[in-house]
Amino acid sequence: MNENNCRASYYADSANDCVDYAALSGEQQADICVIGAGYTGLSAALHLAKKGYAVTLLESETVGWGASGRNGGQVCPGHNMSHAELSKKVGRAAADALWHSSLESVQLVKDLIAEYQIDCDLKQGVMHVAAKPAHVADIRDSVSYKQKVLAYDKIDFVSDAEVQAMLGTERYYGGEYWQDAVHLHPLNYALGLAKAATAAGVKIHEHSRVTQYQAGKHAAVHTQDGVVKAKYILLACNGYLDKLEPRIAGKIMPINNFIIATEPLSDELCRRINRDDIAVADSRFVINYFKLSGDNRLLWGGGENYRRHFPKDIPNFVRPYMLQFYPELSDVKIDYGWGGTLAITLNRMPHFDRLEENLFVAQGYSGHGVALATLGGKLMAEAISGSVETFDLFSRVPSPSFPGGTLLRWPGLVAGMLYYSMRDRFF
Ligand SMILES: Cc1cc2nc3c(=O)[nH]c(=O)nc-3n(C[C@H](O)[C@H](O)[C@H](O)COP(=O)(O)OP(=O)(O)OC[C@H]3O[C@@H](n4cnc5c(N)ncnc54)[C@H](O)[C@@H]3O)c2cc1C
């Protein structure tokens, strides 16, 4: 078991019935072997099984053990690269199509939750707010761009005064409110996808770390105690890929991000700090994000590190970020603190690739993966069944490797990240 365990998380403690899936043992045949049971792998497996393929899904720990069971639960359209910048890189038509895919990814999450009746505290509304007055102009411009250039009418600019009334603090300023975005309990969403996939015929094996594989004519995926012989292999390991596939490791950088959960708060306090029960993310480079849980806890995400290890005392690492905006919560008890590893790419667009004829990968959602990883899995399933258009739309976005490859990417990235987090403090 990896030492960066999430069993201490609020999500793990409030998980719906967890099913134990037996480890792989001996030889199995499948049409497709998927590696990694986060949203990418679960969505791929589910969509493939619905198309009639025989699918085996291998997970080194447990379903949703990675970022999918630990995240902020915000499901918002858009990409981390602006539409204007994307248009310069891939052309206006492709940038428009990528924007529409992001809208579809949010709808896909909602549709799956409805179709499989996944009980995951689904709630409406996400707002991005300025952490400094100087950030408001950019947010106003971004809203206006989406309304005018993209003809998107499900977004509103929210004034300083209204943000402050909604969030009960004068430390946040103007924001953009995404009417159609949602937030949810991430682990229960992953567990619901696993249940749906199993019902559709997918064979899930937990505690089955893939140690090596070969694609090509005699594709085979090996764990310590078994082997899956398959026609296709899908890589869905994201920030936990490690050394499994050196050809793509340099395309992503694993980053650790942390969340705390307070004790349950009174209804009155909840309404004061989050009047409309929405999810919020701010404009800092190392963003703060928060929402209320189903049982009135404040879940606050803040702070990250770029090492293999998590801080020893996560509650005390994250708490100061919360108190900066809500000093009145200084007496509130922190019941949980946990972390997770996500993968970012150099240009913050997801990295989708076909490494060999029968080997696909989708990774690097750069903090935007609840919706995009669900879509990534579906697009790999479509690519295998013959509709490659949307998978290729993403795979054609240039995905540069981090300078220095897997060995030397750390020093450059860490210096860059530290520079920007210093800017958070001063500008
Ligand atoms: C703290 C935090 C907050 C976040 N907040 C948000 C948010 O609010 N909104 C949002 O959209 N995104 C958010 N993200 C990002 C989002 O969680 C991820 O983009 C998404 O979960 C990626 O899903 P995935 O399936 O690709 O990867 P993961 O969920 O990480 O799954 C990969 C799986 O592969 C398994 N694996 C790895 N190697 C092997 C192997 N050799 N053999 C077998 N299995 C293996 C791992 O154990 C893991 O379970 C956040 C991430 C973190 C960490």
The ligand as an SDF file (V2000), in Angstrom:
LIG
                    3D

 53 58  0  0  0  0  0  0  0  0999 V2000
   -6.6380   17.1400   -4.0690 C   0  0  0  0  0  0  0  0  0  0  0  0
   -7.1530   17.1630   -5.4950 C   0  0  0  0  0  0  0  0  0  0  0  0
   -8.1980   18.0180   -5.8150 C   0  0  0  0  0  0  0  0  0  0  0  0
   -8.7220   18.0290   -7.1220 C   0  0  0  0  0  0  0  0  0  0  0  0
   -9.8430   18.7660   -7.3770 N   0  0  0  0  0  0  0  0  0  0  0  0
  -10.4380   18.6740   -8.5760 C   0  0  0  0  0  0  0  0  0  0  0  0
  -11.6860   19.3110   -8.8090 C   0  0  0  0  0  0  0  0  0  0  0  0
  -12.3010   19.9030   -7.9080 O   0  0  0  0  0  0  0  0  0  0  0  0
  -12.2160   19.2200  -10.0660 N   0  0  0  0  0  0  0  0  0  0  0  0
  -11.6040   18.5290  -11.0680 C   0  0  0  0  0  0  0  0  0  0  0  0
  -12.1340   18.4960  -12.1870 O   0  0  0  0  0  0  0  0  0  0  0  0
  -10.4280   17.8690  -10.8620 N   0  0  0  0  0  0  0  0  0  0  0  0
   -9.8470   17.9070   -9.6310 C   0  0  0  0  0  0  0  0  0  0  0  0
   -8.6950   17.2060   -9.3990 N   0  0  0  0  0  0  0  0  0  0  0  0
   -8.1380   16.3770  -10.4920 C   0  0  0  0  0  0  0  0  0  0  0  0
   -8.9340   15.0710  -10.6850 C   0  0  0  0  0  0  0  0  0  0  0  0
   -9.1250   14.4410   -9.4520 O   0  0  0  0  0  0  0  0  0  0  0  0
   -8.1470   14.1590  -11.6370 C   0  0  0  0  0  0  0  0  0  0  0  0
   -7.8650   14.8470  -12.8250 O   0  0  0  0  0  0  0  0  0  0  0  0
   -8.9090   12.8890  -11.9890 C   0  0  0  0  0  0  0  0  0  0  0  0
   -9.3800   12.2400  -10.8330 O   0  0  0  0  0  0  0  0  0  0  0  0
   -8.0160   11.9640  -12.8000 C   0  0  0  0  0  0  0  0  0  0  0  0
   -8.6340   10.7000  -12.9210 O   0  0  0  0  0  0  0  0  0  0  0  0
   -7.7800    9.4910  -13.4640 P   0  0  0  0  0  0  0  0  0  0  0  0
   -8.6730    8.3150  -13.4930 O   0  0  0  0  0  0  0  0  0  0  0  0
   -7.1170    9.8620  -14.7490 O   0  0  0  0  0  0  0  0  0  0  0  0
   -6.6050    9.2970  -12.4100 O   0  0  0  0  0  0  0  0  0  0  0  0
   -6.6440    8.7190  -10.9090 P   0  0  0  0  0  0  0  0  0  0  0  0
   -7.9540    8.9230  -10.2710 O   0  0  0  0  0  0  0  0  0  0  0  0
   -5.4370    9.2400  -10.2120 O   0  0  0  0  0  0  0  0  0  0  0  0
   -6.5280    7.1510  -11.1130 O   0  0  0  0  0  0  0  0  0  0  0  0
   -5.3570    6.5130  -11.5320 C   0  0  0  0  0  0  0  0  0  0  0  0
   -5.3750    5.1030  -10.9130 C   0  0  0  0  0  0  0  0  0  0  0  0
   -4.3530    4.3110  -11.5210 O   0  0  0  0  0  0  0  0  0  0  0  0
   -3.8910    3.4210  -10.5420 C   0  0  0  0  0  0  0  0  0  0  0  0
   -2.5800    2.9080  -10.9850 N   0  0  0  0  0  0  0  0  0  0  0  0
   -1.4380    3.6140  -11.1580 C   0  0  0  0  0  0  0  0  0  0  0  0
   -0.4320    2.8010  -11.5600 N   0  0  0  0  0  0  0  0  0  0  0  0
   -0.9630    1.5490  -11.6430 C   0  0  0  0  0  0  0  0  0  0  0  0
   -0.4330    0.2780  -12.0040 C   0  0  0  0  0  0  0  0  0  0  0  0
    0.8710    0.1250  -12.3340 N   0  0  0  0  0  0  0  0  0  0  0  0
   -1.2500   -0.7930  -12.0010 N   0  0  0  0  0  0  0  0  0  0  0  0
   -2.5770   -0.6650  -11.6720 C   0  0  0  0  0  0  0  0  0  0  0  0
   -3.1210    0.5160  -11.3150 N   0  0  0  0  0  0  0  0  0  0  0  0
   -2.3310    1.6130  -11.2990 C   0  0  0  0  0  0  0  0  0  0  0  0
   -3.8260    4.2730   -9.2850 C   0  0  0  0  0  0  0  0  0  0  0  0
   -3.7820    3.4990   -8.1080 O   0  0  0  0  0  0  0  0  0  0  0  0
   -5.0850    5.1130   -9.4270 C   0  0  0  0  0  0  0  0  0  0  0  0
   -6.1810    4.5490   -8.7210 O   0  0  0  0  0  0  0  0  0  0  0  0
   -8.1310   17.1940   -8.1340 C   0  0  0  0  0  0  0  0  0  0  0  0
   -7.0820   16.3510   -7.8060 C   0  0  0  0  0  0  0  0  0  0  0  0
   -6.5940   16.3260   -6.4960 C   0  0  0  0  0  0  0  0  0  0  0  0
   -5.4750   15.3900   -6.1590 C   0  0  0  0  0  0  0  0  0  0  0  0
  1  2  1  0
  2  3  1  0
  2 52  2  0
  3  4  2  0
  4  5  1  0
  4 50  1  0
  5  6  2  0
  6  7  1  0
  6 13  1  0
  7  8  2  0
  7  9  1  0
  9 10  1  0
 10 11  2  0
 10 12  1  0
 12 13  2  0
 13 14  1  0
 14 15  1  0
 14 50  1  0
 15 16  1  0
 16 17  1  0
 16 18  1  0
 18 19  1  0
 18 20  1  0
 20 21  1  0
 20 22  1  0
 22 23  1  0
 23 24  1  0
 24 25  2  0
 24 26  1  0
 24 27  1  0
 27 28  1  0
 28 29  2  0
 28 30  1  0
 28 31  1  0
 31 32  1  0
 32 33  1  0
 33 34  1  0
 33 48  1  0
 34 35  1  0
 35 36  1  0
 35 46  1  0
 36 37  1  0
 36 45  1  0
 37 38  2  0
 38 39  1  0
 39 40  1  0
 39 45  2  0
 40 41  1  0
 40 42  2  0
 42 43  1  0
 43 44  2  0
 44 45  1  0
 46 47  1  0
 46 48  1  0
 48 49  1  0
 50 51  2  0
 51 52  1  0
 52 53  1  0
M  END
$$$$
